[in-house]
Amino acid sequence: MTFAALTSALIVRQGAATDWRHLALPGILYLNTLVLLTSSVALEIARRQIGASRRGENIPNPARWLYITLFLGLLFVGGQYIAWLQLRSAGLYLATNPNSSFFYVLTAAHAFHVLGGLGGLTRVIVRLNRSLLRKSTLDATSRYWHFMDVLWVYLLLLLWTKL
């Protein structure tokens, strides 16, 4: 709902603006998209390996792909920080103009949600290592993580078309 409200506010504000200036998106955002999508692939591999391990198949280290997902998620957040630094070096701050404000707010809100997902992934890893992981916990964390991907692709398209 937060992102729907922010999208609506962006569209209304842009439509009524005389001070709206086009913003060139930092190129790292496209690399970040690839990183985040790759993290979802890694998470799916982990989920399938954990399921296979529970069925008695010999999977040497099912947590390995969870660690890769965690690393890629951290890399994504680091990439977002680099994008903010690139905008700042171009003289675009939160209060510079309306479109830069929307960029910072939307990407920061998403980054905070990704950090929440990283917390969930950490919980899954800890529970897996202690043999306490329930399938429902892994599935819920996976759905949330995949939703963060879909949301990011939506936000990137929104930012690309509207800013």
Backbone bond lengths (Angstrom), bond angles and torsions (degrees), N, CA, C in turn:
res aa  C-N    CA-C-N  psi(-1)  N-CA   C-N-CA  omega(-1)  CA-C   N-CA-C  phi
1 M - - - 1.450 - - 1.531 111.07 -
2 T 1.311 115.97 -34.47 1.459 119.67 178.82 1.520 110.58 -59.59
3 F 1.314 116.11 -45.62 1.461 119.78 -176.95 1.526 111.74 -72.62
4 A 1.324 117.50 -31.03 1.468 120.54 175.01 1.524 109.64 -66.31
5 A 1.321 116.55 -42.27 1.466 120.28 178.67 1.526 110.99 -65.70
6 L 1.317 116.90 -42.16 1.466 119.89 178.94 1.528 111.51 -66.67
7 T 1.335 116.89 -36.33 1.463 120.47 176.55 1.519 110.11 -63.24
8 S 1.322 115.79 -46.26 1.463 120.16 178.79 1.527 110.88 -60.47
9 A 1.334 116.02 -44.58 1.464 119.74 179.46 1.524 110.97 -62.42
10 L 1.333 117.07 -40.50 1.461 120.81 179.17 1.525 110.50 -61.80
11 I 1.318 116.96 -46.67 1.468 120.71 -177.77 1.526 111.03 -64.83
12 V 1.324 116.29 -43.48 1.472 119.89 179.79 1.524 110.16 -66.22
13 R 1.327 116.58 -45.02 1.473 120.33 -178.65 1.520 111.52 -64.62
14 Q 1.330 116.94 -39.84 1.458 119.77 179.34 1.528 110.37 -66.12
15 G 1.324 116.66 -40.17 1.461 120.58 -178.82 1.516 113.15 -65.20
16 A 1.326 116.84 -30.12 1.458 120.92 -177.72 1.527 112.67 -98.31
17 A 1.317 117.78 4.48 1.466 120.48 -170.50 1.515 112.99 -90.82
18 T 1.308 113.71 139.45 1.460 120.44 167.61 1.531 109.55 -107.06
19 D 1.329 115.85 -8.36 1.458 121.32 -177.26 1.532 112.53 -109.33
20 W 1.313 116.52 16.09 1.467 120.09 -178.44 1.523 109.81 -79.83
21 R 1.321 117.19 123.55 1.459 122.19 176.85 1.509 109.45 -118.07
22 H 1.331 115.45 141.88 1.465 119.21 179.87 1.519 109.86 -63.79
23 L 1.312 114.68 142.88 1.456 122.21 -178.86 1.528 108.28 -120.36
24 A 1.316 116.62 123.92 1.462 120.22 175.94 1.527 107.75 -80.54
25 L 1.320 115.68 122.60 1.460 119.85 -179.08 1.523 110.22 -69.86
26 P 1.321 116.95 139.40 1.464 119.55 175.86 1.533 110.21 -61.01
27 G 1.304 116.63 137.07 1.459 121.69 -177.18 1.517 114.03 -61.10
28 I 1.318 116.78 -25.25 1.466 119.78 -178.60 1.529 111.88 -63.67
29 L 1.316 117.16 -20.32 1.465 119.63 179.78 1.522 111.57 -62.65
30 Y 1.311 117.11 -32.10 1.462 120.29 179.74 1.530 110.52 -73.38
31 L 1.321 116.53 -38.46 1.462 120.31 173.91 1.524 110.03 -65.06
32 N 1.322 116.74 -41.02 1.460 121.74 177.38 1.523 111.26 -58.45
33 T 1.314 115.88 -37.90 1.464 119.89 179.03 1.519 109.90 -62.41
34 L 1.315 116.49 -44.78 1.460 121.06 177.87 1.529 110.81 -61.99
35 V 1.318 117.14 -41.42 1.467 121.93 179.10 1.525 110.06 -61.69
36 L 1.322 116.98 -46.12 1.461 120.04 -177.67 1.527 111.52 -67.89
37 L 1.321 117.35 -40.88 1.464 119.96 177.51 1.532 111.09 -64.87
38 T 1.313 116.20 -38.52 1.464 120.26 177.12 1.522 110.65 -64.38
39 S 1.328 116.67 -35.64 1.469 119.66 178.39 1.526 110.95 -63.26
40 S 1.313 117.03 -34.63 1.464 119.96 177.37 1.521 111.60 -68.40
41 V 1.316 116.26 -37.38 1.469 119.74 176.44 1.531 109.04 -63.00
42 A 1.325 116.73 -45.09 1.461 120.59 178.76 1.526 111.05 -60.92
43 L 1.313 117.06 -40.66 1.462 120.84 179.26 1.524 110.90 -64.98
44 E 1.309 117.18 -39.12 1.471 119.97 178.34 1.522 110.80 -66.05
45 I 1.327 116.69 -39.69 1.471 119.66 176.51 1.526 109.05 -61.33
46 A 1.330 116.81 -44.93 1.466 120.81 178.85 1.522 110.66 -60.02
47 R 1.302 116.57 -46.21 1.468 120.91 -178.20 1.523 110.84 -59.97
48 R 1.322 116.41 -43.28 1.466 120.60 179.98 1.534 111.48 -68.86
49 Q 1.320 116.14 -38.73 1.464 118.93 178.76 1.527 111.43 -67.18
50 I 1.311 115.95 -39.11 1.466 119.28 178.28 1.525 109.59 -64.70
51 G 1.323 117.01 -40.61 1.460 120.26 176.24 1.513 112.02 -62.29
52 A 1.331 116.39 -42.59 1.461 120.67 178.95 1.527 110.65 -65.20
53 S 1.323 116.15 -39.31 1.461 121.03 178.65 1.528 110.32 -62.54
54 R 1.308 116.71 -39.22 1.470 120.83 178.82 1.523 112.28 -69.17
55 R 1.323 116.41 -25.21 1.469 120.13 177.82 1.531 111.10 -84.25
56 G 1.329 115.88 2.29 1.450 119.97 176.05 1.512 115.29 99.19
57 E 1.325 117.22 -0.43 1.466 119.25 177.57 1.523 109.28 -72.57
58 N 1.305 116.19 148.81 1.457 121.13 -177.88 1.530 110.06 -84.99
59 I 1.322 116.27 97.85 1.464 122.83 176.57 1.524 106.29 -109.50
60 P 1.350 118.33 115.23 1.463 120.60 -171.66 1.529 114.87 -59.83
61 N 1.314 118.36 -45.12 1.467 120.15 -176.77 1.526 109.62 -147.99
62 P 1.327 117.41 81.39 1.463 118.16 -177.01 1.538 113.56 -65.59
63 A 1.330 117.14 -19.52 1.470 119.79 -179.71 1.525 112.29 -75.79
64 R 1.323 116.83 -16.85 1.476 120.22 -177.07 1.524 111.47 -53.37
65 W 1.343 117.15 -45.40 1.462 120.31 -178.37 1.524 111.98 -70.53
66 L 1.320 117.37 -26.97 1.469 119.97 174.32 1.526 109.78 -67.67
67 Y 1.321 116.85 -39.64 1.465 120.34 177.05 1.532 110.89 -65.06
68 I 1.311 116.49 -38.36 1.468 120.10 177.08 1.527 109.80 -63.81
69 T 1.329 116.69 -42.89 1.469 120.72 177.64 1.525 110.64 -60.43
70 L 1.321 116.17 -44.61 1.456 121.39 179.14 1.530 110.64 -60.98
71 F 1.322 116.89 -45.91 1.465 121.05 178.51 1.529 111.04 -60.53
72 L 1.329 116.95 -45.66 1.467 119.95 -179.28 1.527 111.28 -65.22
73 G 1.323 117.25 -35.92 1.463 120.42 175.93 1.520 111.70 -63.30
74 L 1.324 115.81 -42.64 1.474 119.67 176.45 1.525 110.94 -65.12
75 L 1.323 116.31 -38.49 1.457 121.13 176.91 1.533 110.56 -62.02
76 F 1.323 116.75 -39.67 1.464 120.90 177.48 1.530 110.35 -61.02
77 V 1.319 116.96 -48.36 1.471 120.48 -179.34 1.525 109.90 -62.52
78 G 1.327 117.09 -40.45 1.468 120.37 175.84 1.517 111.44 -62.00
79 G 1.318 116.64 -38.88 1.466 121.12 177.03 1.521 112.00 -64.42
80 Q 1.333 116.12 -36.64 1.463 119.37 176.55 1.533 110.12 -63.68
81 Y 1.307 115.71 -41.38 1.463 119.98 178.04 1.531 110.38 -61.16
82 I 1.316 116.18 -41.47 1.471 119.84 177.40 1.529 110.37 -62.32
83 A 1.325 117.31 -40.22 1.470 120.60 177.86 1.521 110.33 -61.16
84 W 1.335 117.19 -42.06 1.469 119.97 178.08 1.522 110.63 -64.45
85 L 1.328 117.51 -39.35 1.467 120.73 177.51 1.531 110.95 -64.12
86 Q 1.333 116.70 -38.64 1.461 120.19 178.28 1.526 111.18 -64.68
87 L 1.316 117.15 -41.23 1.470 119.45 176.77 1.522 110.39 -65.17
88 R 1.320 115.73 -42.45 1.467 119.23 179.80 1.519 110.83 -61.48
89 S 1.337 116.97 -40.54 1.467 119.10 179.92 1.525 111.53 -68.70
90 A 1.338 116.66 -21.25 1.468 120.68 175.63 1.527 111.25 -86.82
91 G 1.341 116.84 3.70 1.467 120.68 178.71 1.516 113.93 84.27
92 L 1.311 117.85 15.96 1.464 121.58 179.68 1.519 109.50 -106.83
93 Y 1.327 114.62 112.57 1.457 121.69 -179.17 1.523 109.12 -113.02
94 L 1.313 115.99 179.04 1.458 120.87 -179.97 1.525 111.82 -55.07
95 A 1.304 117.44 -42.13 1.468 121.16 -175.63 1.524 114.02 -100.69
96 T 1.329 118.86 11.48 1.463 120.69 -177.80 1.520 111.62 -64.33
97 N 1.304 117.06 -49.33 1.465 122.00 177.22 1.526 107.80 -157.51
98 P 1.327 117.31 168.83 1.467 119.43 -174.74 1.536 113.70 -60.16
99 N 1.318 117.33 -40.33 1.463 117.06 -176.22 1.525 112.28 -70.72
100 S 1.324 118.13 -34.52 1.466 118.24 175.98 1.528 110.02 -68.16
101 S 1.325 117.08 -33.92 1.463 120.19 176.00 1.522 110.88 -61.14
102 F 1.325 116.53 -45.58 1.461 119.71 178.99 1.524 111.06 -64.60
103 F 1.315 116.92 -38.15 1.464 119.41 178.48 1.524 110.49 -59.44
104 Y 1.324 116.51 -51.58 1.456 120.04 -178.25 1.525 111.84 -62.78
105 V 1.313 117.39 -44.53 1.465 120.65 -177.25 1.529 111.03 -65.61
106 L 1.324 117.66 -46.49 1.468 120.44 -178.62 1.533 111.63 -65.87
107 T 1.316 117.13 -44.69 1.464 118.98 -177.61 1.535 111.30 -72.44
108 A 1.328 117.50 -34.73 1.469 119.56 177.23 1.525 110.61 -68.68
109 A 1.325 117.34 -41.62 1.467 119.90 178.25 1.527 110.08 -61.08
110 H 1.316 116.35 -41.87 1.461 119.07 178.43 1.533 110.72 -66.35
111 A 1.318 117.18 -42.79 1.468 120.39 179.60 1.529 110.83 -60.50
112 F 1.331 117.50 -39.61 1.468 119.56 177.15 1.526 111.37 -64.18
113 H 1.319 116.71 -37.91 1.462 120.01 176.50 1.534 110.84 -66.63
114 V 1.318 116.99 -37.93 1.468 120.12 176.77 1.529 109.50 -64.93
115 L 1.327 117.73 -40.66 1.463 120.19 176.55 1.529 110.62 -59.86
116 G 1.318 117.12 -38.22 1.467 120.19 174.60 1.518 111.05 -61.96
117 G 1.327 116.44 -41.08 1.455 120.67 176.48 1.517 112.20 -63.80
118 L 1.330 116.44 -36.17 1.473 120.25 176.71 1.525 110.54 -64.99
119 G 1.332 115.86 -36.51 1.465 119.43 174.26 1.523 110.88 -62.69
120 G 1.324 116.74 -41.68 1.459 120.91 176.97 1.515 111.91 -63.57
121 L 1.330 116.82 -42.09 1.467 120.64 177.38 1.523 111.10 -62.93
122 T 1.310 116.69 -39.95 1.466 120.51 177.74 1.531 109.82 -61.69
123 R 1.302 116.70 -42.36 1.476 121.15 177.85 1.526 110.33 -61.76
124 V 1.323 116.88 -42.85 1.465 120.89 178.45 1.530 110.17 -61.52
125 I 1.319 117.62 -44.47 1.470 121.05 -179.53 1.524 110.43 -62.50
126 V 1.323 116.56 -45.63 1.469 120.26 -179.56 1.521 110.04 -61.76
127 R 1.318 116.72 -45.71 1.471 120.12 -178.68 1.531 111.28 -67.23
128 L 1.328 117.07 -35.89 1.462 119.88 177.04 1.528 110.46 -65.16
129 N 1.315 116.65 -44.75 1.467 120.65 -179.79 1.528 112.34 -64.39
130 R 1.315 117.18 -25.87 1.471 121.66 178.10 1.529 111.90 -95.10
131 S 1.328 115.95 4.42 1.474 122.11 -177.63 1.526 112.11 59.16
132 L 1.327 116.63 34.52 1.458 122.01 179.33 1.527 112.52 -114.78
133 L 1.329 116.94 5.79 1.460 120.67 -174.73 1.522 110.91 -73.88
134 R 1.326 114.21 126.22 1.465 120.32 174.85 1.523 108.53 -94.95
135 K 1.305 114.94 148.04 1.467 120.72 179.58 1.524 110.87 -57.47
136 S 1.307 117.20 -39.01 1.471 120.98 -178.16 1.527 111.28 -63.94
137 T 1.326 117.41 -35.06 1.473 120.91 178.48 1.521 110.17 -67.50
138 L 1.315 115.75 -45.19 1.461 120.10 178.57 1.529 110.96 -64.16
139 D 1.317 116.72 -43.64 1.471 119.97 -179.77 1.522 112.18 -64.51
140 A 1.319 117.26 -42.17 1.474 120.40 179.62 1.525 110.72 -65.06
141 T 1.322 116.40 -42.31 1.463 120.29 178.71 1.524 110.38 -64.58
142 S 1.322 116.92 -40.60 1.467 121.32 178.61 1.523 111.34 -63.02
143 R 1.328 116.23 -45.43 1.479 119.40 178.99 1.530 110.89 -60.42
144 Y 1.328 115.63 -44.85 1.468 119.74 179.12 1.530 109.85 -59.71
145 W 1.327 116.82 -46.68 1.463 120.63 -177.62 1.530 111.23 -62.63
146 H 1.325 116.01 -44.69 1.462 119.58 179.10 1.533 110.59 -64.61
147 F 1.319 116.06 -35.87 1.466 119.12 176.51 1.525 110.83 -63.34
148 M 1.330 117.49 -37.18 1.468 120.48 176.94 1.531 110.49 -61.15
149 D 1.328 117.19 -35.45 1.472 121.11 175.75 1.516 111.32 -63.82
150 V 1.317 114.97 -51.50 1.464 119.73 -179.02 1.525 109.86 -60.12
151 L 1.320 116.08 -43.76 1.465 120.40 178.87 1.524 110.63 -61.66
152 W 1.331 118.46 -40.96 1.460 120.65 179.59 1.527 111.39 -63.95
153 V 1.330 116.92 -43.81 1.469 119.56 179.25 1.523 109.23 -61.13
154 Y 1.326 116.81 -42.29 1.468 120.78 176.07 1.535 110.71 -59.33
155 L 1.334 116.34 -48.51 1.469 119.76 -178.66 1.522 111.67 -63.10
156 L 1.318 116.68 -40.97 1.460 119.34 178.94 1.530 110.69 -61.79
157 L 1.313 116.63 -43.94 1.469 119.84 177.53 1.530 111.40 -64.28
158 L 1.320 116.20 -40.67 1.465 120.49 177.78 1.526 110.49 -61.89
159 L 1.320 116.33 -48.40 1.456 120.22 -179.48 1.523 111.01 -64.10
160 W 1.314 116.14 -40.59 1.463 120.71 -179.17 1.522 111.65 -64.79
161 T 1.333 117.61 -40.18 1.467 119.94 -177.36 1.521 112.91 -84.09
162 K 1.325 118.62 -30.52 1.459 120.58 -172.82 1.524 114.82 -101.05
163 L 1.328 117.14 -27.04 1.467 117.75 -178.10 1.506 110.22 -95.04
